[in-house]
Amino acid sequence: MKVLIVDDENLAISRLQRLLNDEGVEDITSFTNPQEALKECIKSKFDVVFLDISMPGITGLELANMILELEPKTFVVFQTAYSEYALEAYKTGGMGYLLKPVETTLLKDILKKIEIYMSSNTLSEDKKIIAKRGDRLYLINLDDIYYIRADLDEVIIKIKETDAYVRKKIGDLEKLLSNKNFFRVHRSYIVNVDKIKSMQSIDQSKLEISFDGIDEIVTSSKDGAKEFREYLERRLI
């Protein structure tokens, strides 16, 4: 795990680095200047970035957005002395939020979540997709997924109870699900074929797809509808 720490307080950097070392994390780079840290992110890829929120010049929230533009799969963890930034931090896509002084137990929990995410790069029959909503993690069975929708640099996993987010591009999940009964009917949608209740042709030969168990409709693209019809015909032969 390659880690970057950005904090304008050397004492905070030293404490966090010591705690990370205690958890077996050794590959750590640190900066007190957010501009210099951003330059390093342009040159190097980090798995996890710990950011102080209140810094001169560039705030941690602003820096997080810049880093995620460069590398959307980076896990961002905020650390700050102020609890009122928590909601905004999660909206930015933060994986965790640590109040100073950082508690070892909370740091361990965040590192464990990140390790789970990092290990979920392949799917087998009994594998689950790990997704999140706010600070809650969901372990989702493939059979429970209705559809997957692209949302900027993340995807939304639709299950019956809720929507949850995965920090992957939709093309990544399409590859992971290539041997399952899922089909990409639109550049922004992958559907679980086993959850489909009915389909209806609409303008330009597109398909409106409805599902068993949820009152939602996914609309295919014209090309997606053609390819999906061919896929279904092959399965029926």
C-alpha positions in Angstrom: 0.0 0.0 0.0 1.5 3.3 -1.2 0.5 6.2 1.0 0.7 10.0 0.8 0.1 12.3 3.8 -0.5 16.0 3.3 -0.8 18.2 6.4 0.6 21.6 7.2 1.5 20.5 10.7 4.7 18.4 11.0 3.6 17.0 14.3 0.4 15.6 12.8 2.3 14.0 10.0 4.7 12.4 12.4 1.9 11.0 14.5 0.0 9.6 11.6 3.1 8.1 10.0 4.0 6.4 13.3 0.4 4.9 13.6 0.6 3.7 10.0 4.0 2.1 10.6 2.5 0.3 13.6 -0.1 -1.2 11.1 2.6 -2.4 8.8 2.4 0.5 6.3 5.9 1.5 5.3 5.7 3.1 1.8 4.8 6.6 3.0 5.5 10.0 1.4 4.5 13.3 3.1 4.2 17.0 2.4 3.3 20.1 4.4 2.7 22.0 1.2 -0.4 21.0 -0.8 0.9 22.4 -4.1 4.0 20.3 -3.8 1.9 17.3 -3.0 -0.2 17.8 -6.1 3.0 18.0 -8.2 4.0 14.6 -6.8 0.6 13.1 -7.6 1.1 14.1 -11.2 4.3 12.1 -11.3 3.4 9.2 -8.9 0.4 7.1 -8.2 -0.7 6.6 -4.6 -3.1 4.0 -3.3 -4.2 6.1 -0.3 -4.0 9.8 0.4 -4.5 11.2 3.9 -5.4 14.9 3.7 -5.7 17.6 6.3 -8.8 19.7 5.4 -7.7 23.1 6.7 -4.5 24.1 4.8 -3.3 27.4 3.4 -3.6 27.9 -0.4 -5.5 24.7 -1.2 -7.9 23.0 1.2 -7.9 19.3 1.6 -11.3 19.1 0.0 -10.0 21.0 -3.1 -6.9 18.9 -3.2 -9.0 15.7 -3.0 -10.9 16.7 -6.1 -7.7 17.5 -8.0 -6.1 14.1 -7.0 -9.3 12.2 -7.9 -9.3 13.8 -11.3 -5.7 12.6 -11.9 -6.4 9.1 -10.5 -10.1 8.3 -9.7 -9.2 5.0 -7.9 -7.2 6.7 -5.2 -8.6 6.2 -1.7 -8.9 9.6 0.1 -9.0 9.8 3.9 -9.5 13.2 5.6 -8.1 14.1 9.0 -9.0 17.3 10.7 -9.7 18.9 14.1 -13.1 20.0 13.0 -16.1 17.6 12.8 -18.3 20.0 10.8 -16.6 19.1 7.6 -17.6 15.4 7.7 -20.6 15.6 5.3 -18.7 17.6 2.7 -15.8 15.2 3.0 -18.0 12.2 2.2 -19.6 14.0 -0.7 -16.1 14.6 -2.1 -15.7 10.8 -2.1 -13.7 10.4 1.0 -13.2 6.8 2.2 -12.9 7.9 5.8 -12.8 10.9 8.2 -10.5 11.0 11.2 -10.6 13.6 13.9 -7.3 14.7 15.4 -5.7 13.4 17.4 -6.2 10.3 15.3 -7.5 7.2 17.2 -5.7 3.9 16.4 -9.0 1.9 16.3 -10.6 4.2 13.7 -7.5 4.2 11.6 -7.4 0.4 11.7 -11.1 0.3 10.6 -10.4 2.5 7.6 -7.3 0.6 6.6 -9.3 -2.6 6.8 -12.1 -1.2 4.5 -9.5 0.0 2.0 -7.8 -3.4 2.0 -11.2 -5.0 1.3 -11.8 -2.7 -1.6 -8.3 -3.2 -3.0 -8.7 -7.0 -2.9 -12.1 -7.0 -4.8 -10.6 -6.8 -8.3 -11.9 -10.2 -9.5 -15.3 -11.9 -9.1 -16.1 -15.6 -8.7 -19.4 -17.3 -8.3 -19.4 -16.7 -4.5 -17.7 -13.3 -4.6 -19.4 -10.2 -3.5 -19.1 -6.6 -4.7 -18.0 -4.2 -2.0 -19.8 -0.9 -2.2 -20.5 2.0 0.1 -23.1 4.6 0.9 -21.8 7.4 3.2 -19.7 5.7 5.8 -21.5 2.3 5.5 -20.1 -0.6 3.5 -22.3 -3.1 1.7 -21.3 -6.6 0.7 -23.5 -7.2 -2.3 -24.3 -10.6 -3.8 -24.3 -10.5 -7.6 -27.8 -12.0 -7.6 -29.1 -9.0 -5.7 -28.0 -6.5 -8.3 -30.7 -5.0 -10.6 -28.5 -2.7 -12.6 -25.3 -0.8 -12.5 -25.2 2.9 -13.6 -22.1 5.0 -14.4 -21.8 8.1 -12.3 -18.7 10.2 -13.2 -15.7 8.2 -11.9 -17.9 5.8 -9.8 -20.7 3.4 -10.5 -24.0 3.1 -8.7 -25.0 -0.4 -7.8 -28.8 -0.7 -7.6 -30.1 -3.3 -5.1 -33.7 -3.5 -3.8 -32.9 -1.7 -0.5 -30.7 1.1 -1.7 -28.2 2.5 -4.1 -24.5 2.0 -3.2 -21.3 3.3 -4.8 -18.2 1.6 -6.1 -15.1 3.6 -7.1 -14.6 1.9 -10.4 -15.5 2.8 -14.0 -18.4 1.0 -15.6 -16.0 -0.6 -18.1 -14.1 -2.2 -15.3 -17.2 -3.8 -13.9 -18.3 -4.9 -17.4 -15.1 -6.9 -17.7 -15.4 -8.3 -14.2 -19.0 -9.5 -15.0 -18.2 -10.7 -18.5 -18.9 -14.4 -17.6 -22.0 -13.6 -15.6 -25.6 -12.9 -16.9 -25.1 -9.2 -17.1 -25.3 -7.1 -20.2 -24.3 -3.5 -21.0 -27.4 -2.0 -22.8 -26.1 1.5 -22.8 -22.8 3.3 -22.2 -24.1 4.2 -18.7 -26.0 1.0 -17.8 -25.3 -2.7 -17.2 -28.4 -4.8 -16.4 -28.8 -8.1 -14.6 -30.6 -10.2 -17.2 -32.0 -12.5 -14.5 -33.8 -9.6 -12.8 -35.6 -8.4 -16.0 -39.4 -8.6 -15.9 -40.3 -7.2 -19.3 -38.9 -5.1 -22.2 -40.7 -2.8 -24.5 -39.5 -1.3 -27.8 -39.7 2.5 -28.0 -38.5 5.1 -30.4 -35.4 4.3 -32.6 -35.7 0.6 -31.6 -34.5 1.3 -28.1 -35.7 -0.9 -25.2 -37.4 0.1 -22.0 -36.4 -2.5 -19.4 -38.4 -3.1 -16.2 -37.4 -5.3 -13.3 -39.0 -7.7 -10.9 -39.1 -6.2 -7.4 -38.4 -2.5 -8.1 -40.5 0.1 -9.8 -37.7 1.5 -12.1 -37.0 1.5 -15.8 -33.7 1.5 -17.7 -33.6 2.7 -21.3 -31.1 1.2 -23.6 -29.3 2.9 -26.5 -30.2 2.0 -30.1 -27.0 -0.1 -30.5 -27.3 -1.5 -27.0 -30.8 -2.8 -27.8 -29.6 -4.4 -31.1 -26.7 -6.2 -29.3 -28.9 -7.2 -26.4 -31.5 -8.8 -28.7 -28.7 -10.7 -30.4 -27.3 -11.8 -27.0 -30.7 -13.1 -25.9 -31.2 -15.0 -29.2 -27.9 -16.7 -28.7 -28.9 -17.8 -25.2 -32.2 -19.3 -26.5 -30.5 -21.4 -29.2 
